[in-house]
């Protein structure tokens, strides 16, 4: 079938540059038609399809899966039951939490916890909107939202039996230790309730306050406390550590029932203020259309052209997924709960954020935002440093004002170093360097402070051994190689911050620590190999072996960790024997057997090409390393395969955990034709562009990317020019992008 160029035809130009919907049309316009929120909800992508706005506190979405790995976002595409529509969700994570304040409309149900059944063909989702029909109850559900308010519309087949369950005992991952701690509830008036739910899970301390307003007075209330119906009296105020559920029955009426749910992470007064500031009225369609407009404006940061509709959907869905987290964690009055669990009042211009999946997102999401939203990228840097001021250490996977301590090293310093390198740092750099240095060592004071809490996971012995020996002994702690390699990169990042701050001795000391990765280089196996306490390499050694959280490597094996020295590539290449040796090792990586050994091999090892594993972040830079060899075409070949095979327009179209935008940010940057291998070095390296043309809106105007002779067959770069001048090497600077300009690729079907 003949393909059609979609870009500058009038109708599609309207799509891409932000035409507004007709007033009171009640329909979403086509600006966001390329986004499919169901992509990533299958396999192990762990995304959710519900309604949210860019980087917003509220994500109102159906919960179909509440236990197990595939319940991380509360939704999995294969399910056919809905337990409730809750208001907070994680996008693409490998651990679950949240799922706060769940509602479920129903008719005719006679159980304490009714469950909705649905057919997939009734589900609809687009940015800022979700709809489904609950077949067993005869209820059509529609959801939209503002930043801090979820907005529900329920249309009942049976106007005589309109009920809503408020489930305040609903949580995600109860089998993984997520539990209810405290429940307070107040019946404010006949159409309004409020309260606060406190839980402990992945986030050790998590409190959500809510104010719920119905569009009609409640006729009858059934209260269930600890699973038992209260028949003696109706309590207007309840404080308990038990599960709370309420069934509200509304008068007979043919019109839809509307519900507004405002959240605050501070208190119920904050929730009420958020509600009045963001959604004082009841116009569902106007709210829905406004969400579409906001998403369209956000997505128009990059306007693309492609003759391939699959690329259009992949690209804009990926860009959408990069704009869900981190999310704003602050009330309209400026109050927020800090990392010290105290209420703070934000200074003018400051916005607090939570949910930084830093070990994942430092690689591509944060670099992407320095290009398309540098002010927001700078704000996130301030938030990370403020977290240090409040909690004593830089945040590592901060969730709900809690340190989860999840993943390797102290990756916040990568984000900070990249901002420094791109002149986006906003703050006292001496404090930034101090934050990095104090976060890079073992802290007995914090070990004592976090004792008895899950936040103690933040304090491990890996930095202690690094400081004492210059390496992490494999017979002392697990994941020693991964920690050792990432700490070397992160210590180099600290050196860059310190140098910019004028702290020369600190910069010199941390630059030396940046070379510690060399201690793991084994000349015999040509791998990054675990080192024992006596200084010898581990024997026996199987580079294909993986044991999740028990081996020497994090979520991978030696193949997937032997190319991580992004800050020191020239010395790394020299140490292993030169460019030809690097090419040979990369060839082996991509062509060897994909067999992974070990009874407890990490489930994160997905998207295998040989032993390259695109489904997990440690592999994400590896195809680009061919640009440090004499055969960059091999990288272009690999990138073409990855983008075509591991990103598709289907629910299982993301090959691993989406991880709060990292998998998608990798695609966005790679589809544009470049990638930043080492955040902290403001240089991008070329890849294989998938788009035919792109207009990237930057501070200096427009950075245009034009790809000539682009087709599935023409996957190799023949020539690249930047502002009319041929690039002699496959590298260009961040400054070249942000001042605006034109990057032209000429593609061919042959390679040298």
N, C-alpha and C positions, 0 to 999 in steps of 0.2 A: 504494500500500500504506500502511496506517495506520502512522504513526510512534509509537514508544513512548517516554515519558519514562523515563530510565534511572537517575535519581539516588537517590531515597529508597526504592525498592523494596528489600526486605530483602537479596536476593541481591547486588544491585549495590552496596548500601551496604557490604557485606562487601568487595566489590572495591576500594572507594575508601578505606576507612579502615583497612585493614590486617589483615583476618582471616588467621590463620596456616594453612598447610597441615596436613592431618592427619598425625600422626607416621608416618614410614615409609611414606607413601602412594606414594612414587616418582613422583608426578606434580606438575607445576607447578599451582598453583591459579590462579584467574582474576584475581587482583589486577592482573596486568600484561598482560592479554590485549589491551589496546588498543594496545600498542606493537608496531610492525612494523619490525624492524631492516633489512628489505630496502628500505624507503623511502629513497631517496637513493643507492642502489647502481647505479641506471641513469642514463642521460643523462650529465651531468657533475657529479652530486652528490658523488661520490667518498667516500661513506661505506663502512663495512665491516659485515658481518652477524655477526661472530664474538662470542665470549664475553668479557665484561669486567665489572667492577664500577664503581660511581661513582668517577670521578677516579683510577682504578687504574693502576699501572705496567704491568700485563700486559693485552694485548688479543690473545687467541689466536684466529686467524681464517684462513680459507683464502686463499691467494694464487693468483689465477687470471689476473692481469695484472701483468707485471713491468716492462714497458717502455711509455713514452709517457705522455701527460697523464692518461689514464684509468687509469693504474697508481698514482696517487698514494696510494691506500689499499691497494693490492695486490689489489683485487677490483673486478670489473665484472659486473653482472647478466647481460649477454649472453653471457658465457663459459661453456664447458662442460669446461674442463680445470682441474685443480688441481695446482700444482707443489709445494705443501707447505703445512703449517699452521704459520705462524710466530707469534711471540709479542709483537711490538711493531708498532703501526700508527698512522697519522695519520688523523683523521676529517675528511674533506671538504676537504682542502687542495688547492691548485693546483700544489704541488710535492710530489714523493714522496721518501721516505727510509724508514729502518727496515726491517721485515721480518726481524727477527733470529731466529736459531736455529729452523730449519724441520725439521719431521718429516713423514714420509709413510709410512703403512702400505701394504704391498702383498703380493701373492702372485703368483708366476709371472713376475715381471718379470726381464728379462735385460739391461737397460741400466744404465749407471752412474747415470743420473738418470731413474728411472721417473716417469711423469706419470699422474695419476688422471683418469678420465673419469666424468662424472656427468650425471644427468638432473635438471632443475629440480624435478620433482615429489617428489624424495627429500630436498630441502633443507628444513630447518626451523630457525627462529631465534626466540628470545625473549630478553629481557634476561638475560644470564648463561648462555646455553646456545645451542649450535649443533650441528646434525647433518646428515650427508649420507651417501649410499652411493656408494662408488667401484665402478662397475659392472664395469669391466674387471679389477679385482682381487678382486671379491667381498668387499669389506670395508665394514662399517658403522662410520662414525666419529661419535663424540660428543665435544663439547668443553664444558668449564666452567672456572671459575677462581676463585682468591682474588685478593687485591690484587697479589700478587707471584709467584703460581704458576699456570701453566697445567696443566690436568688433562685427560688424553686417555683415551678408552675406545675400543678397537678390537675389533670382533667379526668374525672371519674365517669365510667360508663353508668354506674348506679348512683344517681344523685342523692339517694336516701341513705347511703352508707359510706360516708366520706370520713375516713380515719387516717391518722398519721401517728406513727411510732417515733418517739424521741428516745434513742438508745444512748444513754450516757455511760454504759458499761462496755460499749463497742471499742475495741482496740485491734490493731494489727499485730501479728506475731505473738499471740499469748503463749504459744508453745516454745518460744525462744526467750522467755523471761520477761516479756512485756506485761506489766500488771497495773491494775487500778490501785491507786493509793488513797485518793480522797475525792469525794463528790459533794458539792454544795449546790443547792437548787432553790430558786425563789419563784413563786407564782406572783408576778407583778400585777397583772390584771387579766381580764378575760381573753386577751389576745396576745399577751406578752409574757415570756418567761426568761430567766437569766440564771447564770451560775458559773461555777468553775470546776473543771475536771483536772485532777492531778494524776499523772502516771509515772512509772519508772520502766524504762526499757533500754534500748540502745542509748537514748538520752536519759542519763541518770535522774535528771530533774526536769520535768516537763509539766507546765501548767497552762491551760487554755481557758480563758473566760469567754463567755458567749452571751449574746442577747438575741432572742428569737421572737420575731413578731409575725403573727398570722394576719392575713387580710380580712378575716372574719372572727367574730367571737367564738370561743370554744363552748360547745354545748355540754359535753360530758368528759370527765377525766378519769382514767383508770391508772392508779399508781402501783407500780411493782417495785418493791424494795427487797433486794437479795433474792429475787425470783418469786416473791410472794405478793399476792394482791392485798393491798391495804383496804379492808372492807369496813373498818370501824369508823374511820374519819378521813377527811381530806387534809393533808398537810400542805400549807402554803409555803413553808420553808423546811428544807430537809438538809441535814449535814450527816454524812455517813461515809464509811470506807467501803460500803457495799455497792453492788451493781444497782443502777437506777434505770428504770424504763417507764415511759409514760405513753399511754394510748389516748389520743385526743380525738373525740368525735365531734363533727361539725354539723350544723343544721342542713336539712335538705335544701339543695340548691343546684341549678343546672350549670352555673358558671364555674370556671376553674378556681381552685384555691391557690393562693400565692403565699410563699413563706420567705422571709428574709432572715438570714443568720449572720450576724456580725461577730467577728472574733477580736480578741485582744489578748496579748501575751502578758498583760499587766493586771487588769482587773475588769470587773463588769462595767464600771464607769467608763473605762476606755472603750469597751465594746459598744456602749450606747453612743458615745461621741463618734466613733467610727461609722456607725450606722447613720446617724443624722448628717454627718459630713458627706458621705459618699452615696447614700441611697435613701433620701428622705421620702421619695414617692414610690409608686407601684407600677411604673411603666416597664414591663418585662421586655417588650420588643425594643424599646429605646435603649435599654441597658445592653441588650444583645447586639444591637447595631453599633453602639458605641464601642463595645469590645472588638467587633470586627474592624472598626476604623483604627483603633489603637494598635491592633495587631498588624494591620496593613501598613501603618506608618513605621512600625518597628521593623517589619520584614523588608521594607523598601530601603533599608540601609544598603542592601546589595540588590541591584536589578540585573537579572541575567536573561540571556537568550540561549535557547538550545533547540535544535531540530528534533531532539529526542524527548518526547513527553515524560519518559521515565526519569530523565535527569532533572526536569523541572520539578517533579514531585519529590524526588529524593532531596534535591537541594533545599527547597523551601520548607519541607518537613524537618530536615536537619537544622536549618536556621531557626525554625520555631523551637526545636528542642534545646537549642543553646540559650533560650531566653526564658527558661522556667526557674532555674536556680543559678546562683543564690537568690533567696527572696527576701524582700523587705520585712523587717521584724521589729516594727515600731508603730505606735499609734499616731493618729492625726495630731495629737497635742505634743508630739515629740518624745513621749515617754517610751522606754523600752527596758527590758530585763537584760542586764549585762552578764558577762561571763563570771562575775562574782555573785550572781543570783540576787543582786540588788537592783532596785529601780533607778534608772538614770534619766535625766532630761537632756535630750540632744541639743547641742549648740546649733544655732541657725545654720542651715545648709548641710548638716550632717544627717545621714540616714543609716540606721543600723541594719545589718543583713545577717542572715543565718543560712545554714546548709551550704558550706563550702566543701565540696568533695575534692580537696586540694591535691591529693596524690594522683588523681586522675586529671583534673582540670588544669593544673599548671602547664600541661603539655601543649594544649591547643585552645581551650576555651578562653583562658585569660589572654594569651597572645591575640586571638581573634578580636576580643573586645578592645584591646589597645588600638586596633585599626578602626572598627566601626562604631565604637562607643567609648572613646578614651576618657571622658568625664566619669562614666560609671566605673571603668577599670580603675581609675584613680581613687574613686570613693571606696572601692573594695579594699584597696591598700590601706586606707585610713581605718577601715573597720578592723582589719587584721591587727594593726598596731594598737588600736584602742582595746581590742581583746586582750592583748599582752598587758596593757596598763591595768585592766580590770582583774585579770586572772593570774598574772605573773608569768605567763608563757604564751607564745604565739598559738593561736587556735590551730588544732589539727582535727579535721572533720568536725567542726562545731555544729551542733544540732540542738536547737531549742535552748540556747544559753548554756549548753553542757559541752564539756570536752569529751568526745567519745574516744579519743586517742587512736582512732582507726587508721590503719595502714602504716607505711614505712616513713621513717625519717621525720623531718620538719619542713614539709614542702611549701609552707607559707613564704619562706625566704626566697623561693624561686619567683613567686608572684611579685614580691617587693623588689628583687633585683631587676626584673624585667621592666618594671615601672621606672626605676632609677636609670636604666640604660636608655630608655626612650624619653627621658625628661618629662615623665608624668608623675613623679613622686611629689606628693603634697604633704609636707610635714617636716619635722626635725630629723634629718638623716642620722644624726648621732643616736637619737632614740631608736630609729629603725635598726641601726647596727647593733645597738645594745640588745634589742629584742631578739635579733637573730642569734647573737652570741649566747645569751642566757637560755635560749631555747635549744641550743645545740649540745648541751652538756647534761649529765645526770644531775638531778636536783633532789637532794634529800629532803629539803624543806617542802617541796611539792608532794613528794612521796608520802610524807607525814600528813600533809593537808588533805590529800585525796584518799587516805586510808579508809577502807570500808565502803568505798563507792566505786562505781564502774569507771569513774574518771581516772582511777588509778592506772587504767590501761595506757594512759598517756605517758606514764613514767616507766620506761624500760631500761635495761642495763646495756643496751647496744651503744648509746653514747658514752657510757662509762668505760667500756672496753676500748672504744675508738680513741678516747683521750689517753688511756693508760698505755695501750700497746701499739696504737696506730693501725689496728685491724680488729675485727670482731671474731673471737675464737668460736669455731663451729661447735666445739664440744661444751660450750657454756650456755649458749642461747640459740634458739631456732632462727631461721631466715637470716643468718649472719651475712651471707654474700650480698643479698639484696639491700640490707641495711648499710653495709659497708660501702657499696657503690653509690647509693643515693646520698648518703651523708657526705661523701667526697664531693659530689656535685653541689650539694646544698652548702657545704662549707666554702666552696668557691664562690657561690652566690653571696654569702656573707662578706667575703673579701671584697667583692665588687661594691657592695653597699658601703662598707667601711672606707674604701678608697675614695668614693664620691663624697663621703662625710669628712674627709681629711684625717681619718684615723689610720695613719700609715702603718704603725706597728701591728695593729689588729688586722689590717688588710694583709700584711705580709704573713702573719701567723696562719690566717685562714686560707690563704693561697697555697701554702705548703700542705695543709690538710686536704686541699683539693686534689692532691696527687696520691692520696692513700689508695685509690682504686687499683693502682699498679700492684699492690701487695697480693691481689687475688688472681693476677694474670699467670696462668700456668703454661710455660713454654712447651711442655710435653703434650698436653691435651688441647692446647690452644683455646682454652675456655677460662672463664672466670670461675675459679675452683675454690671450695671452702678450705679455710686454713684452720688447723687445730691449735690448741693452746701452746704446744711445743714448737710451733712454727712450721710444721710439715703440712703438706696438702692431705686432705682426707683420702683415705684408701679403705675399701675400694670406692671407685667413683663411676657413677653411671649418669652421663649428661642428659639422659631421657627421663630420669626418675623425678617424680613429683609426689609429695605428700602434703596435702593442704594444711598449712599452719604448723607443720611438723618437720619439714625438710629445711635445707639451707637456702631455699629460694622462696620468695613470696609469689604465690599464685602462678607458679611456672617452674621451669627447670633451667639447667645450665645453658642450653641453647638460647633460651629466651632472655637470658640476663648477661650474655657475654659481649654485648655491644653497647654497654651503657657507660660512656664517658663523654657526654655531649659537649661539655665545656672545654675539653682538651683533645679534640679530635686529631690534631696534627701530631701531638706527642703520643697519643694512643696508637696511631698508625705507625709511627716510627718504632715504638716499643714492640709491636707485634711483627715487624719486619717489612713494612712498606705498603704502598697502595695495592700492589699485586696480591699480597697476602690478605689484605682486607677483602678484596674482590673474591678470592678463593673461599674465604670463610663465609662471606655472604652467599655465595653460590651454594655452598654446602647447607647453610641454614635453610634456603628456599627449596632445595631439591632432595634432601635426605628424607627418609621415611618419616611419616607423621605419627608413628607409634609413640605413645607416652606410657612409660612404665610406672608401676606403683598402684597398689590396691586402693590407696586413698588419694589418688591424683586429683589436683584441683579442678573443680568443675568450671573454673574460669578460663581454662585452656580451650578456647574455641576459635573457629575461623582459621584452621591450620592450612598453611602452604609449606610443606615440609615441616619444619619445627617453628616457623614463623607463626605466631598466634595473634591474629588481628582482633580477636574478641577480648583481649586484655591489653591494658595500656603500655606495659613495658616494651611491646613490640612496635609501637606506633611510629617511631622515627626510623626504623631499620631500612625500609626500602629506599629512603632518601640518602642513606649512607653511600649508595653507589655513586653519588656525586663527588665523593672523595676518592673515587677510583678513575680509571681511564675508560670505564664503560657505563656512563650514566644512563644509557638506553636500557640497561637491564632494570634499573629502578623504574623507569617509565613503563616498562612491560609489566612489572609486578603491580604498580599502582593502578594501571588499567584493569587488571584482573580483580584487585581488591574492591575497587569502586563498582565494578559491574556485578560481581558475584556476592559480595558481602553486604551490599546495600541495595535493597529491592523495594518495590512498591507494595509489599505485603505485610501483614501483621508480624510475621517472623523476619522482617526485612532488616533487622539489626542483629549482627552475628554474636553479640555478647551483651552484657549489662551496659546500658546506655550511659550510666554513671554521670548523671546531672549535666549532660551536654558534651562530655568529652568525645564520645564516639561520633557524635554529630558534628562537633567543631572540626574534628579531623577531616570529615568528608567535605565540609564547607570550604576549608582552606585548600584541601587537595584538589577539589573540583575547580577551584580558581587557578590552580597550577603552581602553588608554592606552599611552603611549610617552614616553620621555625624549629629547627632541631634543638637549639639550646636557648630557652628563655633566659635572658640575662645578657645574651649577645644579640644585638638588634639587627640580625641578618636573616634573610629568608633564602631558601634554596629551592630550585625549580623542580617541578614534577611532571605530571601528565594532566593538563587541563581537560575537564570534561565539558565545560560550558563552551559555547561558541563566542559569546561576548558577555562582558559584565561591566557594570558601572558601580564602582564602590565609592560610597559617599564618605569622604574623609575631611579632616579639618581644613585642608588646603583646597577643597573643591571636589573634583572627581578623579579617581584613579581608574582609568579604563583598561580593560583587558580584552584583547581581540585575538581570536584563535582562528587562523586561516587553514583551510583544507582539513577541518576537523571531521573525523568519522571514526567508527569503530576500528576500521582497518588502519587508519593513520594515527597510530598511537605513539609515534616517535617524534621527538623534536628535531626539526631540521635547522632552525635558526630562531633566536630570540633577540628582539630589539627593545630597548628601554628609551623612550623619548627620541626615537629615531636612530639611536646608536646601538650597534650590535654588542650584546653581552659576550665577553670573552670567557667568562666562567659562569657556572650555573648558580650565581649568588647575586643578591642585591639587598639594599639596606631598607630599614624601616622608614628612614627619612625620604627615600625615593617614593614610598607609597603615600605618606601623610601630606606631602606637599602637592599631591596630585600629579598626574602624568599619564603616560600610555605605555603599556607593556604588550608587545605583539609577539605571538607565537606563530611560527609556520610549521605545520605538521606534515609528516610523510609516513609511508607504509614500510620504509626500509630503515635499517640501522647500520652503523659503520661495521 
